[in-house]
Amino acid sequence: MSADCLRQFVLKVHSRCNLDCTYCYIYRSPDRSWRQRPHHADEHTMRQTARRIAEHVETHRPRSVRVDLHGGEPLLTGPEPLVAYAETVRHAVPDGTEVTVTVQTNGTLLTRPALDRLAGAGIRVGISLDGGTAALNARRVDHAGRPSWPAARRAARLLAARRPDAYAGLLCTVDPATDPAEVYRSLRALAPPALDFLLPHLHWGTRPPGRHRPAPTPYGDWLAGAFDLWWDDTTPGRPRVRLFTEIAALLLGGSSRTDAVGLSPIAAIVVETDGTIERLDSLKTAYPDAPATGLDVFRNSFDEALRHPRVAALRAGPAALGEDCRACPVVRICGGGNYAHRYSAVTGHFRQPSVHCADLERVIRHAAARIGEQLSVSSRSLV
């Protein structure tokens, strides 16, 4: 198996959304390319994308690949196109490579029949929420300003009660104005097998410039509090928290499997509804066409995408970091943070420390101290 290959394919099924979240990094970003794209991926695009994935797998023979069906809101198509896309990819990929398919949804359109259809086709379902109460989800409203929480709560409860085998977990963007205990416990009450806490997609153009180390750490303080709640949670059914398990693995000498932390090459690529091959969606927050590669699945292979300079920049590890980051004592753990969070319109490049630099260092050192207590070693040896 080649180490230099893609293992995560984010396939856009629908390019529009039924919600208008106040912090959305797609529809409220400088990049407006979604306006020119078809609302949904057609069968021709699905088949050609599946062929390209199969071609890549045939060349590199990874043990597994992950297919994430995204939007917009993917369930605006109903479940059938999602099932068709998943089955088209699975049928195309050679034997010997496992294909895991997950749909990421806001939950508002997840009915019982839709869930049964998705789960029956072996598709896991993840839901994006800001917490487990109406107040915590006040920013997640539809285009008329109506709250999405009642429908999203029904979806999470439906997953937990009816098809826990298909429940991928909950994704939550951190808001330092909230209480981490309220967020963690309210999400925990929805019985997810996994949680992921995401730092908001800010960069040096959306947050006032200043010293990155040391600096106030509102997000780091929030995450440190959430880490303690999770670390000290000994009750049955404790969810995995991806950010925290990734940090712990890195502190103990492992590697990362996410673009949020660590220096492992990013193994994900995006295919839009028109077949365009793009870099990560988070880059939409930087400037118009920041994710663009000029490639598409009709003319180009995923190996060509890997060799594209813009994609290679995401996979360059320490070489993509600036001098401050390379000299930082926690760089092996934070990895410079999310690539999009390093952008500065002043310099026009992504070689600044993350806009969340101080926050990342705060939670990493806190996690190191807690893990060090558990191992009866000095936290100094972990970072």
C-alpha positions in Angstrom: 0.0 0.0 0.0 1.3 3.4 -0.9 1.6 6.0 1.9 1.1 8.7 -0.7 -2.6 8.3 -1.5 -6.0 9.7 -0.7 -8.1 7.9 1.9 -11.1 10.3 2.3 -13.3 11.4 -0.5 -15.8 14.2 0.4 -18.5 13.9 -2.2 -20.9 16.8 -2.5 -24.4 15.4 -3.2 -26.3 18.8 -2.9 -24.8 22.3 -3.1 -27.6 24.1 -1.3 -28.8 24.1 2.4 -32.1 24.5 4.0 -30.5 26.2 7.0 -28.8 29.6 7.3 -26.5 29.2 10.2 -25.0 32.5 11.3 -21.4 31.1 11.3 -21.5 28.9 8.1 -18.1 28.7 6.5 -19.5 27.8 3.1 -22.4 30.2 2.4 -21.0 33.1 4.5 -17.4 33.0 3.1 -15.6 35.0 0.4 -15.9 32.0 -2.0 -19.2 32.0 -3.9 -18.4 29.2 -6.3 -21.4 27.2 -5.0 -23.7 29.6 -6.8 -22.5 28.4 -10.2 -22.7 24.7 -9.4 -25.7 22.4 -10.0 -27.9 21.8 -7.0 -27.2 18.1 -7.0 -24.7 15.6 -8.5 -26.2 13.8 -11.4 -25.7 10.1 -12.3 -23.0 10.8 -14.8 -20.9 12.7 -12.2 -21.5 9.9 -9.6 -20.4 7.2 -12.0 -17.3 9.1 -13.1 -16.3 9.9 -9.5 -16.7 6.3 -8.6 -14.4 5.3 -11.5 -11.8 7.7 -10.4 -11.9 6.5 -6.8 -11.6 2.9 -8.0 -8.7 3.8 -10.2 -6.9 5.4 -7.3 -7.6 2.4 -5.1 -6.4 0.0 -7.7 -3.1 1.9 -7.9 -2.4 2.4 -4.2 -4.3 -0.5 -2.6 -5.2 1.1 0.7 -6.9 -1.2 3.3 -9.8 1.2 3.6 -11.2 4.4 2.2 -13.8 6.8 3.6 -16.6 8.3 1.6 -18.3 11.3 3.2 -21.5 12.5 1.5 -21.8 16.2 2.1 -23.6 19.4 1.1 -25.0 21.9 1.6 -27.6 19.6 3.1 -27.3 16.2 1.4 -30.7 15.0 2.5 -32.3 17.7 0.3 -32.0 15.0 -2.4 -33.8 12.5 -0.2 -32.1 9.2 0.6 -32.1 7.5 -2.8 -29.3 9.6 -4.5 -27.2 9.1 -1.4 -27.7 5.3 -1.5 -27.0 5.3 -5.3 -23.8 7.3 -4.9 -22.6 4.9 -2.1 -23.5 1.8 -4.0 -21.8 3.1 -7.2 -18.5 3.7 -5.3 -18.7 0.4 -3.5 -19.3 -1.6 -6.7 -16.5 0.2 -8.5 -13.8 -0.2 -5.8 -11.7 -3.4 -6.1 -12.1 -6.2 -3.6 -9.7 -5.9 -0.7 -10.4 -2.3 0.2 -13.1 -1.5 2.7 -15.4 1.4 1.9 -17.0 3.3 4.9 -19.7 5.7 3.9 -21.0 8.4 6.1 -23.5 11.2 5.4 -23.1 14.5 7.4 -26.5 16.2 7.9 -28.1 18.9 10.0 -30.7 16.3 10.9 -33.8 18.4 10.0 -34.8 16.1 7.1 -33.9 12.8 8.7 -37.2 10.9 8.9 -37.7 7.3 10.0 -38.0 6.0 6.5 -35.0 8.0 5.4 -32.9 6.6 8.3 -34.0 3.0 7.6 -33.1 3.4 3.9 -29.6 4.8 4.7 -28.9 2.4 7.5 -30.1 -0.5 5.4 -27.6 0.5 2.7 -24.8 0.5 5.2 -24.5 4.3 5.4 -23.7 5.9 8.8 -25.2 9.2 9.8 -23.5 12.1 11.5 -25.4 15.2 12.7 -24.0 18.7 13.2 -25.2 20.4 16.4 -24.0 23.2 18.7 -25.2 21.4 21.8 -28.1 19.4 23.1 -30.5 22.3 24.0 -32.6 24.8 22.0 -30.6 27.7 23.4 -27.2 26.3 22.4 -28.5 25.9 18.8 -29.8 29.4 18.5 -27.4 30.1 15.6 -28.7 27.2 13.6 -31.8 28.6 11.9 -33.5 28.2 8.6 -33.8 30.9 5.9 -36.9 32.4 7.6 -35.1 32.5 11.0 -36.9 29.6 12.5 -35.1 27.3 14.8 -33.8 23.9 13.5 -33.4 22.4 17.0 -36.7 20.6 17.4 -36.2 18.6 14.1 -32.5 18.0 14.8 -33.2 16.7 18.3 -35.8 14.3 16.8 -33.1 13.1 14.4 -30.5 12.4 17.1 -33.0 10.6 19.3 -34.2 8.6 16.3 -30.7 7.5 15.5 -29.9 6.5 19.1 -33.1 4.6 19.7 -33.8 3.1 16.3 -30.5 2.6 14.5 -27.5 3.0 16.9 -25.5 0.9 14.5 -25.7 3.7 11.9 -25.1 6.5 14.4 -21.7 8.1 13.4 -21.8 10.8 16.0 -22.2 14.5 16.6 -20.1 17.4 15.3 -20.0 20.7 17.3 -18.3 24.0 16.6 -16.9 25.5 19.7 -18.5 28.8 21.0 -16.5 30.1 24.0 -19.6 32.1 25.1 -21.2 28.7 26.1 -20.5 26.6 29.1 -18.5 23.5 28.1 -20.2 21.5 30.8 -23.6 22.3 29.5 -22.5 21.5 25.9 -20.8 18.3 26.7 -23.5 16.9 29.0 -26.4 17.9 26.7 -24.7 16.3 23.7 -23.8 13.3 25.9 -27.6 12.9 26.7 -28.2 12.3 22.9 -26.2 9.1 23.3 -23.6 9.7 20.4 -20.9 7.1 20.0 -18.5 9.9 19.1 -18.2 13.7 19.4 -16.0 16.1 17.6 -15.3 19.7 18.8 -14.2 22.0 15.9 -12.5 25.3 16.3 -14.4 27.9 14.1 -12.9 28.6 10.7 -11.2 31.9 11.4 -7.9 33.2 10.1 -5.8 36.4 10.4 -8.2 38.3 8.2 -11.3 37.5 10.3 -9.7 38.0 13.7 -7.6 41.0 14.7 -3.9 40.3 14.4 -1.7 40.1 17.4 0.8 38.0 19.2 -0.1 34.4 18.9 2.1 33.2 21.8 1.3 34.0 24.5 -2.2 35.4 24.1 -5.7 35.0 25.6 -7.1 31.6 25.0 -10.9 31.6 25.1 -11.2 28.5 22.9 -8.3 26.7 24.6 -9.9 27.4 28.0 -13.2 26.0 26.7 -11.6 22.9 25.3 -9.5 22.3 28.4 -12.8 22.3 30.4 -14.4 20.0 28.0 -11.3 17.7 28.1 -11.6 17.3 31.8 -15.3 16.5 31.6 -14.5 13.8 29.0 -11.4 12.5 30.7 -13.2 12.2 34.1 -16.3 10.7 32.6 -16.4 7.1 33.8 -20.0 6.3 33.2 -21.0 3.7 30.5 -21.4 5.0 27.0 -18.8 7.7 27.2 -18.4 9.0 23.6 -15.1 9.2 21.8 -14.1 12.8 21.3 -12.0 12.9 18.1 -10.0 16.0 18.9 -9.0 14.7 22.3 -8.2 11.2 21.3 -6.0 12.6 18.4 -4.1 14.9 20.8 -3.7 12.0 23.3 -2.4 9.7 20.5 0.1 12.3 19.4 1.3 13.0 23.0 1.9 9.2 23.4 4.0 9.1 20.1 1.3 8.2 17.6 0.2 9.9 14.4 -2.8 12.0 13.5 -5.8 11.1 11.3 -7.3 14.6 11.2 -6.3 18.0 9.7 -7.0 19.7 13.0 -3.8 18.6 14.7 -0.6 16.7 13.9 1.8 16.7 11.0 0.4 13.7 9.0 -0.3 14.5 5.3 -3.9 15.4 4.7 -5.5 12.5 3.0 -8.9 14.1 1.9 -10.1 15.6 -1.3 -13.5 17.1 -2.3 -15.6 16.5 -5.4 -18.2 19.1 -6.0 -21.7 18.4 -7.5 -20.3 19.2 -11.0 -17.3 16.9 -10.7 -14.8 19.6 -9.9 -12.0 18.4 -7.7 -11.2 20.8 -4.8 -9.2 21.1 -1.7 -10.8 21.3 1.8 -14.0 23.3 2.2 -12.5 25.3 5.1 -10.3 27.1 2.6 -13.4 28.9 1.3 -13.1 31.3 4.2 -9.7 32.6 2.9 -10.5 34.1 -0.5 -12.6 33.3 -3.6 -11.5 30.1 -5.3 -9.1 29.2 -2.5 -10.1 25.5 -2.7 -9.8 25.4 -6.5 -7.4 23.1 -8.4 -8.7 23.5 -11.9 -9.2 19.7 -12.1 -12.3 17.6 -12.4 -13.1 13.9 -12.4 -13.9 13.9 -16.2 -10.4 15.0 -17.3 -8.2 14.2 -14.3 -7.3 11.4 -12.0 -6.9 11.6 -8.2 -3.2 10.9 -8.7 -3.0 14.1 -10.7 -4.8 15.9 -7.9 -2.2 14.6 -5.4 0.6 16.1 -7.5 -1.2 19.4 -7.9 0.9 22.1 -6.1 -2.1 23.4 -4.2 -2.9 19.9 -2.9 0.7 19.1 -2.2 0.9 22.2 0.0 -1.7 20.7 2.3 0.4 17.5 2.5 3.8 19.0 3.1 3.9 18.7 6.9 6.6 20.7 8.6 7.8 22.2 5.2 4.5 24.1 5.0 5.0 25.8 8.3 6.6 29.1 9.0 9.7 29.6 11.2 7.7 30.3 14.4 5.8 27.1 14.1 8.8 24.9 13.3 10.6 26.3 16.4 7.5 25.7 18.7 7.8 23.0 21.4 4.4 21.7 20.7 4.5 21.7 16.9 4.6 17.8 16.6 1.2 17.8 18.4 -0.6 20.8 17.0 1.0 20.5 13.5 0.4 24.2 13.0 -3.4 23.6 13.3 -5.9 23.6 10.5 -4.3 24.9 7.3 -7.1 27.4 6.6 -6.6 29.0 10.1 -3.0 30.1 9.0 -4.1 32.4 6.2 -3.3 36.1 6.2 -4.6 38.5 3.5 -1.6 40.7 4.3 1.0 38.1 3.3 -1.3 36.2 0.9 -0.1 32.9 2.2 -0.8 30.2 4.8 2.6 30.2 6.6 1.5 32.1 9.7 0.9 30.2 12.9 -2.8 29.3 13.4 -5.0 32.1 14.4 -5.9 29.6 17.2 -2.2 29.0 18.1 -2.4 30.0 21.7 -5.7 28.1 22.2 -4.2 24.9 20.7 -1.1 25.2 23.0 -3.4 25.7 26.0 -5.5 22.5 25.4 -2.4 20.4 24.4 -0.5 21.3 27.5 -3.6 20.7 29.6 -4.1 17.3 28.0 -0.5 16.5 28.5 -0.7 17.3 32.2 -3.8 15.1 32.7 -2.3 12.2 30.8 0.9 12.7 32.7 -1.0 12.3 36.0 -2.5 9.1 34.7 0.9 7.7 33.7 2.7 9.1 36.7 5.2 10.9 34.6 6.1 14.5 34.2 4.0 16.3 31.6 7.2 17.9 30.4 8.1 14.6 28.8 5.0 14.6 26.7 5.4 17.9 24.9 
